[in-house]
Amino acid sequence: MTHEEVRTPRGTSVGDHRQRILATIRQLPAVLMPLAETLHRTLADDVTARIDVPGFDNSAMDGYAVRAADVASATPAAPVSLVVVGDLPAGSPDNPVMRAGEAVRIMTGAPIPADADSVVALEDTDGGTTTVLVRRAPEPAAHIRRAGSDVRAGDRVLAARRTLSAQDLAAAAATGASSLLVHPAVRVAVLSTGSELRPAGERLSAGQIHDSNSVLLAAAVADCGGTPVQLGSVPDDEGALRSLLERIAPTVDAIVTTGGVSVGAYDVVKAVLAPLGVWFGPVRMQPGKPQGFGAWPAPDGAVPTPIFALPGNPVGVFVSFEQFVRPALLAMQGRTELLRESVPAVVAEAWTSAPGRMQFMPAIVERHPDHSLSVRPASRGGSGSALVANLARANALAAVGESVTEVRVGDVLDVTVVR
């Protein structure tokens, strides 16, 4: 890589801006939710088993419950014959009496009769229903799952701070839980600003464009476990924006806006929010340099609503969401791992980077037969913040340091795989 000395950089660093946000964000209070509604939520408290699992000795195989002593001599050449005195399907409450020379046909999961001490697998018998020939002597306690062998009542099954998977819900259900204490999904209002914006699919007039930013943000919020409240676009009208924020802020946990955060004549987001104490300024990054963060004020005692004010160009919106909004929304939902994992990749195609700003290049990462990774820009236009069509080709963001001006073939960069 080619580096250039960076003197008196203007603006805050990416890391400092992220830390400013995370220091302000409050975790959503935990709520008790029905088990079926907790998938992908973050557990707020340990889950302990209410019962032993299994709750009783049961068969791990389809076969025959026997006394091991009765069939100790059984071989394929000299099978032992037993009288079948019962039939136990899974779920049966029966406990048939077994005497010497007797067996009970048993299905997987059925309770072991009190007089049995082993199970002979079906394939080691002739499958008889009145008498059965046992062709192989079982090991002591063969194919018996003992009560509590999986978990005992009072054992910890799931640890707090865990993001719940389908397997976790099954474990909770098996040990007696019907509801869990979790952090709820964060409700996030997303809106774009700009009089030139029209909904996707609507016919455009001269100077108009489709609003892709609110679509991108709504999907990104959902992807990190939140519930998007999609408000569409607002024209460059301070009164209209102020009225919408006043109405929506008390109903959501966070607000994300795009556009109107720079120094232009129609930057209405900055005009409305800066007087409320929302911070606006440059962050040393490309794309996404103009940023804003603060809160919409709330009545006495209520929690102010965090507001993320992002730039208006789509690639800048995507990068800003990944670097600042996504970690904050995860923190609000009780997550501890807030950043995506970075992996090293070898540069396969050279590009340049502006000094004094950390570049996040939308990139294509490829895995090779030797399991190494290579990275190249997703677009010949580089990290230009308006290159939304080429953003769809990217599966990663490649991070280039502030002092780097040239990224050369063979260099190794940290890349964050985003899909």
Buried (B, 14 or more C-beta within 10 A) or exposed (E): BEEBEBEEBEBBBBEEBBEEBBEEBEBBEBEEBEBEEBBEBBBBBEBBBBBBBBBEBBBBBBBBBBBBEBBEEBEEEEBBBBEBBBBBEEEBEEBBEBEEBBBBBBBBBBBBBEBBBBBBBBEBBEEBEEEBBBBBBBEEBBBBBEBBEBBBBEBEBBEBBBBBEEEBBEBBEBBBBEBBBBBBBBBBBBBBBBBBBBEEEEEEEEEBEBBBBBBBBBEBBEEBBBBBBBBBBBEBBEEBBBEBBEEBBEEBBBBBBBBBBBEEEBBBBBBBBBEBEBBBBBBBBBBBBBBBBBBBEEEEEEEBBBBBBBBBBBBBBBBBBBBBBBBBBBBBBBBEEBEBEBBEBBBBBEBEBBBBBBBBBBBBBBEEEEEEBBBBBBBEBBBBBBBBEBBEEBBBBBBBBBBBBBBEEEBEBBBBBBE
